[in-house]
Amino acid sequence: MTTDRRDDRAGTDRRDDRAGTGRRDERFGAGRRDERPQRGDRPAGGGDRRGGRPVRPAVDRPRYAAYEALAAVHRDDAYANLVLPAVLRDAGLYGRDAAFATELTYGTLRAVGTLDAILTDAAGRDVARIDPPVRDALRLGAYQLLHTRVPPHAAVSSTVDLVRAVAPGATGFANAVLREVAGRDADAWVQRLAPAMESDPIGHLALAHSHPQWIVRAFAEALGGDLGETTRLLIEDNDPAPVHLCARPGLADPVELADAVGGAPGAFSPYAVYLAGGAPGDLPALAEGRAHVQDEGSQLVAAALADAPLDGPDGRWLDLCAGPGGKTGLLSALAAQRGARVTAVEVAEHRARLVAQATRGLPVTVLATDGRTVGSDPKLPEEHFDRVLVDAPCTGLGSLRRRPESRWRRQPSDLPPLTRLQRELLVAGLRAARPGGLVAYVTCSPHTVETHVTVTEAARRCGAPVDFVDARELLPAGMPGLGAGPTVQLWPHRHGTDAMFLAVLRRG
């Protein structure tokens, strides 16, 4: 079916068709910076008026807020978790309206890969040829049609109203495309567009569950080629991540905190509290420094280092990649109970300030320097520290539930420089540890190049004998799905945590 026929059915002409393309029509001007709607120009009430008559219908505020957040992510490389709260605040959205805008924003960002394939088929052209404002509006409309309970007529009409507000010349095009999308449900679209599971399982899973193929392949490899378990992981990855709190030991009791916030104690970490909902930043315990927001998996890997048996002195701890300070906060609270002190290293000054804020009142010294300077920086001497945490920068593939845009931004080409940095930091951490000292290597990624390969290479290159400690024994007894050891990979679908990797090494 051609695009021209769709335009005829929708009662539009070729001008509307051009408005949906990447060409810059002077009458349309979509995508030009001076004609983008600004927050102060948000349609509201009866819309803009000329001569007392409305020239465009109102766009409801939750959908417009979601559009603004989506546009900022794609136009400005913004992060949804940073931009959306400001958009909601500026729009005056709370309660159910804020929840709806949040669902539209995060759900659309997660599903972008599949939505774009569907929109390409429905429009008869690649989405890259559709002007960005129209493209983002269509994504929001398609998400409502395929993944929410919004009635189809409401999803189509509200999206056409949105297009009329942000790209007036494209309304007919948008109407035709969305009606085509509405002709099938999500499963039928996958059946139409995805390659067969039998012949191309990675391609099928990527389109069916909206992940780039290279990420699906990496997950499958890390799961030993088990495509059934890979499917369960992808499904879990597309669900909103729960909010976990860390009750800082010595400062907050997790059971009392759970009662105070209407949550529940965690399943595995003795410090975890599952928050039922709401804005965690409003909780008094966070403002008072008695707790912080932290995924239960991050708590487990930090606590594993602190709890690992150690012979000899145990007063000097090092967090070599400390920003923004979540794991440092837990480690320093534990250190305070044991008479130890943490040196927290963060190369970025603004993140070092965040670490200092997050650990105020705890036994922490924050250094704004590069962790790789161990041995050349007098504040980071070799063979000095009893426990060392290397929470290395990584692709973040283990936290895609929380950062939905990351799956589309990360590329395989990101791996070589990241893994080189990971090896260098781990070698530095091993040099910093005293003989008999412990080093925990942690990444929020299950990619084998960032986990097993990095650890093996760093241990080989550090210039000192290194033994692996069985990390399974450092996690709560009875915790399922920890594998054969000695390293541990946590998983969203197995443990309800981010996909954290942990290796614990003892320097000989």
N, C-alpha and C positions, 0 to 999 in steps of 0.2 A: 504494500500500500504506500503510495507516495505522499509526501508532505502536502503537495498541492491539493490532493483530494481531501485531506483532512481539513485544510483551510476552507474548501468549498463547503464541507459539511458544517463547519462551525460558523459559516456566514462571514468569513474574513476574506481579505484580498492579499496580494503579494506584499503589500506594505507591512502587514502584520507578520508575515513570514520573515521578511528581512529584519524586523525588530528582534526576532529571536536568534539571529545569527551573531557571529563575532564582528560583523561590519559596523562601522560607526555612521549611522544615518543621522543627518543633521536634525531631522524632525524628531528623532528618538533620543539620541544623545546618551543612552544608557551606558553606565560605566565611566562617563566623564566625571572627574573629581568635582567640578563645580556644580554638577547637577545631581550628585548623590544626595539622598535625603539625609539631613543631619538630625541629631537627636532633638534639637529644638523645633524641627519641622515635622515632628511625628504627627501623622493623621490622627485626629481624635474627634469625638462628637460627630458633627455632620460633615467633617472634612473641610478642605479649603473651599472658599466661596468667592464668586465673582458676581457683582451685581445682586447679591442676596440669594443667588442660586447655587446649590452644591455642584461642584464639577467633578468630584470623585466621592465614592462612598467611603465610610469610615472603615479602617482596618482595625480589628480588635487588638487591644494592646498586648496580650500574651503572644499572639502570632507575630506581631511586629517586633516585639522584644527578641523572640527567637531568631527572626530574620536578621536583626542588627548583630546579634552575637555570632551567627553563622557567617555573615558577611565579614565581620572583623577577623574571624579565624582564617577565612580563605583570602581576604584582601590584604590583611596586615600581618599574617602569620602570628596572630594572637593565640593565647591559650584560653580555651573555653572556661576553665575553672577560675581564671583571673578576670576575664572580661564580663562573663555573665552576671556575677553579683552586682557589678556597677550598672549594667544595663537594667537589671530588675529594680535596683534602687532608684535610678533616674526615672523609670517608668512608673514608680509607685506601685509595684506589683508585690502582693503578699499572698500567703495562703494558697488556695487552689489555683489562682491565676499564675502565681510564681511557679508552682509545681508543674502546671501545664506547659509553661514556657520552657522550663528546665527539661522536661521530658522531650519536647520537640527538638530542642537544641542538641542534647546529648544523643538522643535516639537517631536523629538525622546524621550526626557526625559519625556514629558507629556504622551506620548502614550506607554511607556514601558510595562505596564501591558497587554494591548491588543496585542501589538507586540509580547510579549513573548508567549502568548497563541497561536497565529498564527504560530510562528516559531516552537513551540513544536509540533504542528500538522503537519506542513510541513516537519520537520526533522525526525519525528517519535521517538523523544526522548525529555525529558525535557531540556529546555535551560540551566538548572543548570549543565548539563553534557557536555556542549559545552565550550571549552576553552574561557576565557574572551576576548582575542583579536578578535577571530572569532565571538563571541556572539555580541560584540558591533558593529562590521562591519555589521553583518547581520541585526541588529536592524536599522542601518542607511539605509541599502538597502531596507528593508521592508517598512520603513517610506516613502522613495522616491516612491516606487511602489504604495503605498496605499493612500498617503496623499499629493502628489505634482503632478505637471504637467510634471515632468521629464519623457520622453518616457521610456517604460519598458525596451527596449533593452539597453538604456543608463544607467538606474538604475542598471541593472544586471551586465553589463560589467564593469562599474566603481567600483562597489562593489567587484567584483571578482579581479580587479586590486588592490584594497585596501587590500583584504585578501592576495593576493600574496606578498604584501609589508610587512604585519605584521605577517603573519602565512603561509608561502609558501606551506606547505603540505596540506592545507585545501581548495585549490581553487576548486577542483572538487566537494567537499561536498557543498561549498558555492553556486556554480553554480546551483547544483541540487535543493537545498532548495529554492533559490530565484526564480527559474523557477516555482516551485510549488506554492510559494506565489503569483506570477504574474498570476496564473490561475484563481483567483477570485478578485473582487474588495473588498473594505473595508466592504460594506454592506453585501455582500455575505459571507464573513468570519464571521461577527457577527451572521448572520443567522445560520451559520453552528455550531458555537462554543458556543454561549451564551444560557443560559437556557431561557425557554419561559417567557415572561413578565407576563403572567397570573399566572404561578405557582411559579415563583421566581423573583419578580420584582427587588429586590435589586441586586441579582446576574446578572440579565440581564443588568441593568443600569451600574453596575460596569465594566463589560466586554465591553459593547457598548461604554462607555465614559471614559474608562481607569482611574478608581479610585479604590482604595481598598474598599472592601465591607463595612468595619467598618466605613469608612468615608462617603460613600453613606448613610448608615443607620443613622449616626449622622446628616447629612444634612436634610434627610427626617424628622427626629424627630423635628429638629429645625424649619422646615417649616410646622409643624402640620400634617405631614403625606401626604402632597400634592405631589404626585409623578410627576404630570405634571410640577409643579414649580421646583421640585427637578431636573427634566430632563433639564429644562432651565438653572438652576444654573450650572449643570455639563457641559453643552455645553459652557456656558460663561467662565467657569474655564479653558477650553482648548484653549481659544483665548489668544493671547499675551496681557498682561496688558498695558494700555496706560501709558505714562509718564505724571505725574502731577507735576507742580511747585507750591510752596507757595511763593507768594509775601509778604514779611514781612511787616506788617503794620507799617507805619511811615518811611519805608525805600524804598519801591517800590510800585508803583501803578499797580494793576493787568492789567488794560486795556493797559497802556503804555508798560508794560512788554510783554503782549501778542503780541502787534504790533511789538516790537523789536525782538522777537524770531520767528515771523511767526506763532504764536499759536492762541488760543482763550480763553477768560475768562471762568471760570468754570461754571457749571450749578447750583451749590448749595453753595459752600463755597465762601465768598466774597474775599478770598485771592487766589483762585485757578486759575491756568493757564494750559490749556491743550496744551502740546507740540506736534507739528505735527510729529516730527522725529528728527534724528540727535543725537549727543552726548551731553547730558545736561551739562556734566562737562566742556565743552568748552565755556559756556555762561559767559560773563562778570559779569552779575548780581549775579551768584553763587560765582564766585571768589571774588567778592567785599562784600559778606555777606549780600546782599540785598534780596536774595531769596535762597530757597533750594528745593531739590527734595522731594516731600512728597505727598502720595496718598490723594485725596480729602477727603476720609473718615476719615483719621487721623487728617486732619485739622478741620473737623466738630466737632469731639469729644473733641479736645483740646479747640476749641473756645467755645463750649457749657459750659465748666467749667468756662472759663473766663467771659462769658456773663450772667451766672446765677445770678438772683437777690440775694443780700446779705445785711443783716442789720449789721451795726457796722463797725469796722475797716476793711480795705481791702488792706493792704500793704505787707503782708507776705504770699507768695505763696510757695508751696512745690511740686516738682516733685520727687516722691519717687523711680521711676525706670527709670532713665533719658536716659540711653544709647540707641542708639548712638547720640541722641540729636535733632531729628526732631521736636517732640512735644515741647521740651524745647525751641527750637528756636522760634516757634510761640508764646508760652506763654510769653517768656521773651521780645519779641518785643511788645506784648500787655501790659505787665507790665511796660515797659519803658514809654508808653504813659499815664499811670495812676499813676505814682509815686510809683509803687510797686517793690518788689525785689523777685527773685526766688531763692530758695535753691534747687539745683539739686543733687540728690543722685544716685550714680551708684557704685555697689559693685566691678565690674571689673575695675582695674586701667587703662587698655588700652582703655576701653570704656569711662571711666571718662575723659580721655584726649580728646577723640573725642567730648564729650559734650562741653568741654572747648573751643575747636577749633570752634565748630559750633555756639557758643554763644559769641564769642569774641566781645567786645565793648558793650555788653548788660548787664543789671543789674542782674547778675547771680553769685551765689557762688556755686562752684562744690565741693561736698564731695565724696571721694572715700571710701564708707563704705556701710554696709548692712542696707537697709531700715528698717529691723526688729528691729534695735537697738533703735527705738524711746522710749524715757523715760530713757534709760540707757546711751545714748550718750548725753553729755551736749549741743552739737550742734543741737540735734533733740529733744527738750523738748516736753512733752505732752501738749495738749490743748494750742498750741501756734500759729498755722497757720490758716489763713483765708480761703484759697483755697488749696486743696490737689489733685494732680493727681496720681492715682495708675494705671500705664500702665503696667500691670503685665506680666511677662514671660508666654508664652502659647504655644500651639502646632503649632500655625501659620496656622491653617486650613483655615483661611479667606484670606490668601494671596498666595494660591497655583498657581495662575496665574503667580506670579513673581518668585516663587521658585519651579519649576516643580519637582525637585528631592525630595522635602520634603514629598510629598504624599506617596512615597515608603519607606522613612526612618522612619517616625513616626509610632508608634505602640500603640494599646490600653494600653499597659503596661506603656506608658509614662504619662498617665493621673493621677494616684494616687500621685506621687511625685510633679507633677506640680500643681495640685489643692490644695494640702496641702500648697505649697509655696504661691499660690495666696491668700488663706484664711489668712495666716499669714501676708502677706504684706498689705492686705486690713484692717485687724484688727489694724495693726500698723498705717496705714493712718488715720483710724478713731480716734485712740488715739491721733494722732498728731494734729487733727483739734480742734480748740477752740469750745466751746458751740455756736451753731448757725452757725458754719463754714460748708463749703461744701467739699465733697469728690466725685470725679469722678472715678469710676472703669471702666477700658477699657481693652478689650482683642481683638486681631485680630484672633478670633475664634468664630464660632457660636455654638460650642458644648455645650449643655445645662449644662453639668457638670462644664464647665469652666465659664459659664455665670450665669444663674439663681441660680444654686445650690451653687456656690461659694459666691455669694452676700448674699443670704439668710443665709447661715451658718456664714459668717463673721459678719453680722449685729447682729445675735443672740449671738455671742461670745465676742463682743467687750466690753461689760460691761457698755455701755452707751446707752441711748435711741437714736434711729435712725429713721428718716422719709425719705421715698422715695420722690424725686422731679420728676415730670413728665418731662422726658428728651425730649419728643416730642416738648414741648413748647420752648426748647432751640435750636432747629434746624430751618432752614429757613422755613418761612411760605409757605404752599402749597407743601412741599416736600412729595412725595407719599410713600405709602407702609411702614409706620412707626409702624403699628400694634396698639395694644390696650393700650400700655404703662404699667406702668410708665417707663420701660426700653425701649431701642431702639436697634434693630438689623439692620444694614445696609447690603446690598447684592450687589454683582457684577451685577446680572441680573436685579435687581430693580433700582439700583442707579448708576451703573457704578463705584462703589468704591470697595475697599477690604471689606470683611465681618466683619466690626467692630461692637463690642458690647459696649453699653454705659449704665451705671447706675449712677445716681447722688443721693447722700445721704446727708441729712442735720443732723448734730449731734445735739441732744437735750441738 
